[in-house]
Amino acid sequence: MKAAIACAFAAAALVTVPAPARAAVQQTPAVASADHNLDERIEKRLDGSTLKKYDVKVSVTNGIATLTGTVPTEADRRKATQLATIPGIARVENQLLVDLAATKGTTGTMKSTAKEGVEKTKEGAEKVADKTKEGLSKTGEVITDSWITTRIHSKFVGEDLLKDSDINVDSKDHVVTLKGTVMSAAGRARAVEQAKEVEGVHRVIDRLTIGPKQ
């Protein structure tokens, strides 16, 4: 009787052994090699699709493909599952996140930022070069179109021949265009003369009319 009870307790102990205590199943070299080949095949399919520009990673273990990373739309997420479903794959675990701002990754972003920085530096250098080409006035100011326009307007102030005139000054590439009205032919000639005297002016286009303000 005691022997029977001892056997019963031993059997119960075997049945109640926790799962973690059991020996873990290790992957054989053959299975590992097969997983590696499947992994490479899926990566090639992803690289050959529109998902190539996004951050999609694949890992295959015991015939189960796990997808991680980020894509911009749900449709791209489904497409990744389809591309990963190939012969030899038992199941696809799609853990991709959907984000409209998905990119290829931080490396691509850094390259893009660096490129933008170089372009901005280049643009700044070109602007400085342009200003150098424009030259400096006798007072040391850079002669730009806006500087020319301001100078011409200041020369018109206090001119008796231009009193009651309405003159618009437009400067582009150091070419000045005068529009509007003056009170006399003498006033018209004086406006053109004054504009030509400003430093940096290459040419003056006279479109002034004689008569009262419109």
RODO-2510 file (C-alpha; in nm, 4 decimals, decimal comma):
residues 214
     n   res          X          Y          Z
     1     m     0,0000     0,0000     0,0000
     2     k     0,2834     0,2424     0,0902
     3     a     0,4554     0,1605    -0,2387
     4     a     0,1393     0,2471    -0,4334
     5     i     0,1064     0,5846    -0,2565
     6     a     0,4703     0,6694    -0,3294
     7     c     0,4219     0,5938    -0,6992
     8     a     0,1120     0,8164    -0,7078
     9     f     0,3027     1,1110    -0,5577
    10     a     0,5881     1,0635    -0,8042
    11     a     0,3460     1,0656    -1,0993
    12     a     0,1803     1,3846    -0,9715
    13     a     0,5159     1,5561    -0,9382
    14     l     0,5977     1,4773    -1,3017
    15     v     0,2657     1,6154    -1,4222
    16     t     0,2977     1,9448    -1,2323
    17     v     0,6513     2,0397    -1,3438
    18     p     0,6310     2,4038    -1,4658
    19     a     0,6802     2,4670    -1,8391
    20     p     0,9896     2,6889    -1,7906
    21     a     1,1713     2,4010    -1,6300
    22     r     1,1524     2,2019    -1,9508
    23     a     1,4493     2,2105    -2,1800
    24     a     1,4303     2,4878    -2,4451
    25     v     1,4073     2,3718    -2,8060
    26     q     1,7231     2,4846    -2,9840
    27     q     1,7350     2,5758    -3,3521
    28     t     1,9314     2,3310    -3,5620
    29     p     2,1922     2,4537    -3,8152
    30     a     1,9660     2,3381    -4,1001
    31     v     1,6696     2,5409    -3,9701
    32     a     1,8900     2,8451    -3,9080
    33     s     2,0224     2,8285    -4,2633
    34     a     1,6703     2,7990    -4,4051
    35     d     1,5578     3,1004    -4,2001
    36     h     1,8546     3,3014    -4,3268
    37     n     1,7685     3,2210    -4,6884
    38     l     1,4050     3,3173    -4,6338
    39     d     1,5164     3,6402    -4,4682
    40     e     1,7303     3,7318    -4,7711
    41     r     1,4528     3,6479    -5,0176
    42     i     1,2039     3,8718    -4,8341
    43     e     1,4547     4,1575    -4,8126
    44     k     1,5100     4,1379    -5,1887
    45     r     1,1354     4,1504    -5,2483
    46     l     1,1069     4,4561    -5,0236
    47     d     1,4034     4,6299    -5,1920
    48     g     1,2469     4,5691    -5,5310
    49     s     0,9187     4,7328    -5,4313
    50     t     0,7965     5,0830    -5,3440
    51     l     0,8665     4,9993    -4,9785
    52     k     1,2387     5,0290    -5,0471
    53     k     1,2355     5,3974    -4,9480
    54     y     1,0897     5,3235    -4,6043
    55     d     1,2429     5,1825    -4,2868
    56     v     1,1225     4,8201    -4,3039
    57     k     1,3213     4,5435    -4,1326
    58     v     1,2586     4,1677    -4,1527
    59     s     1,3672     3,8829    -3,9253
    60     v     1,2879     3,5146    -3,9789
    61     t     1,2974     3,2609    -3,6923
    62     n     1,1698     2,9035    -3,7254
    63     g     0,9780     2,9973    -4,0405
    64     i     0,8047     3,2970    -3,8793
    65     a     0,8769     3,6348    -4,0448
    66     t     0,8624     3,9411    -3,8203
    67     l     0,8344     4,2849    -3,9808
    68     t     0,9328     4,5984    -3,7875
    69     g     0,9807     4,9640    -3,8771
    70     t     0,7589     5,2413    -4,0128
    71     v     0,5534     5,2946    -4,3293
    72     p     0,3317     5,5936    -4,4227
    73     t     0,0026     5,4152    -4,4980
    74     e    -0,2013     5,1117    -4,4016
    75     a    -0,1851     4,9985    -4,7642
    76     d     0,1961     4,9874    -4,7411
    77     r     0,1653     4,7845    -4,4219
    78     r    -0,0550     4,5271    -4,5974
    79     k     0,1799     4,5205    -4,8951
    80     a     0,4710     4,4356    -4,6662
    81     t     0,2770     4,1346    -4,5364
    82     q     0,2095     4,0181    -4,8916
    83     l     0,5772     4,0500    -4,9890
    84     a     0,6854     3,8554    -4,6801
    85     t     0,4399     3,5727    -4,7503
    86     i     0,6548     3,3342    -4,9541
    87     p     0,6914     2,9540    -4,9657
    88     g     0,8624     2,8395    -4,6463
    89     i     0,7112     3,1131    -4,4275
    90     a     0,4599     2,9665    -4,1830
    91     r     0,3347     3,3012    -4,0509
    92     v     0,4020     3,6761    -4,0833
    93     e     0,4096     3,8845    -3,7669
    94     n     0,3501     4,2391    -3,8969
    95     q     0,4651     4,4861    -3,6292
    96     l     0,5042     4,7804    -3,8681
    97     l     0,3881     5,1210    -3,7453
    98     v     0,1903     5,3542    -3,9719
    99     d     0,3236     5,7111    -3,9735
   100     l     0,2643     5,9679    -4,2492
   101     a     0,6105     6,1120    -4,1833
   102     a     0,7839     5,7769    -4,2411
   103     t     1,1313     5,8058    -4,3943
   104     k     1,4175     5,5745    -4,4785
   105     g     1,5646     5,6361    -4,1344
   106     t     1,7773     5,8790    -3,9377
   107     t     2,0761     5,8386    -4,1706
   108     g     1,8784     5,9646    -4,4668
   109     t     1,7414     6,2511    -4,2592
   110     m     2,0893     6,3515    -4,1461
   111     k     2,2165     6,3462    -4,5037
   112     s     1,9228     6,5574    -4,6139
   113     t     1,9805     6,8069    -4,3318
   114     a     2,3495     6,8272    -4,4098
   115     k     2,2713     6,8856    -4,7777
   116     e     2,0285     7,1638    -4,6885
   117     g     2,2948     7,3235    -4,4709
   118     v     2,5483     7,3152    -4,7559
   119     e     2,2941     7,4630    -4,9975
   120     k     2,2073     7,7437    -4,7537
   121     t     2,5766     7,8201    -4,7053
   122     k     2,6240     7,8249    -5,0819
   123     e     2,3215     8,0492    -5,1235
   124     g     2,4581     8,2898    -4,8611
   125     a     2,7945     8,2992    -5,0354
   126     e     2,6248     8,3746    -5,3677
   127     k     2,4319     8,6619    -5,2104
   128     v     2,7544     8,8074    -5,0715
   129     a     2,9155     8,7692    -5,4145
   130     d     2,6203     8,9461    -5,5770
   131     k     2,6518     9,2344    -5,3333
   132     t     3,0231     9,2561    -5,4049
   133     k     2,9492     9,2776    -5,7762
   134     e     2,6998     9,5551    -5,7104
   135     g     2,9813     9,7575    -5,5568
   136     l     2,9939    10,0116    -5,2791
   137     s     2,8840    10,3722    -5,2729
   138     k     3,1195    10,6541    -5,1786
   139     t     2,9826    10,6265    -4,8248
   140     g     3,0689    10,2554    -4,8091
   141     e     2,7108    10,1277    -4,8528
   142     v     2,6322     9,8336    -5,0791
   143     i     2,4636     9,9618    -5,3954
   144     t     2,1495     9,7521    -5,4376
   145     d     1,8324     9,8228    -5,6365
   146     s     1,6486     9,9224    -5,3210
   147     w     1,9347    10,1554    -5,2250
   148     i     1,9150    10,3187    -5,5715
   149     t     1,5370    10,3634    -5,5432
   150     t     1,5694    10,5282    -5,2022
   151     r     1,8453    10,7607    -5,3233
   152     i     1,6435    10,8753    -5,6255
   153     h     1,3378    10,9479    -5,4140
   154     s     1,5514    11,1539    -5,1751
   155     k     1,6917    11,3572    -5,4661
   156     f     1,3407    11,4400    -5,5871
   157     v     1,2493    11,5899    -5,2485
   158     g     1,2850    11,9693    -5,2489
   159     e     1,3139    11,9996    -5,6288
   160     d     1,1026    12,2993    -5,7379
   161     l     1,0554    12,1561    -6,0899
   162     l     0,9139    11,8363    -5,9394
   163     k     0,6732    12,0052    -5,7010
   164     d     0,3239    11,8496    -5,7150
   165     s     0,4614    11,5631    -5,9268
   166     d     0,3695    11,1976    -5,8702
   167     i     0,6681    10,9824    -5,9694
   168     n     0,7051    10,6077    -5,9191
   169     v     1,0634    10,4740    -5,9198
   170     d     1,1311    10,1087    -6,0023
   171     s     1,4864     9,9715    -6,0002
   172     k     1,5831     9,6297    -6,1333
   173     d     1,9377     9,5144    -6,2060
   174     h     2,0453     9,8806    -6,1742
   175     v     1,8066     9,9856    -6,4529
   176     v     1,5647    10,2541    -6,3318
   177     t     1,2153    10,3025    -6,4701
   178     l     1,0324    10,6295    -6,3957
   179     k     0,6517    10,6281    -6,4154
   180     g     0,3843    10,8764    -6,3181
   181     t     0,3222    11,2451    -6,3901
   182     v     0,5196    11,5699    -6,3744
   183     m     0,3908    11,9223    -6,4177
   184     s     0,6165    12,0259    -6,7082
   185     a     0,8666    11,9108    -6,9688
   186     a     1,1394    12,0745    -6,7618
   187     g     1,0305    11,8701    -6,4609
   188     r     1,0407    11,5529    -6,6682
   189     a     1,3951    11,6255    -6,7856
   190     r     1,5027    11,7095    -6,4319
   191     a     1,3664    11,3814    -6,2927
   192     v     1,5563    11,1795    -6,5539
   193     e     1,8724    11,3806    -6,4913
   194     q     1,8522    11,3322    -6,1156
   195     a     1,7988    10,9574    -6,1543
   196     k     2,1024    10,9245    -6,3816
   197     e     2,3236    11,0998    -6,1275
   198     v     2,2659    10,8333    -5,8598
   199     e     2,5575    10,5937    -5,8115
   200     g     2,5117    10,2479    -5,9610
   201     v     2,2413    10,3448    -6,2132
   202     h     2,3178    10,1909    -6,5532
   203     r     2,0215    10,3244    -6,7450
   204     v     1,7030    10,5261    -6,6947
   205     i     1,3781    10,4408    -6,8746
   206     d     1,1508    10,7473    -6,8966
   207     r     0,7782    10,6662    -6,8926
   208     l     0,6683    10,9891    -6,7305
   209     t     0,3741    11,1894    -6,8590
   210     i     0,3144    11,5643    -6,8334
   211     g    -0,0011    11,6784    -6,6634
   212     p    -0,1775    11,6950    -6,3254
   213     k    -0,1796    11,4000    -6,0854
   214     q    -0,4175    11,1223    -6,1837
***
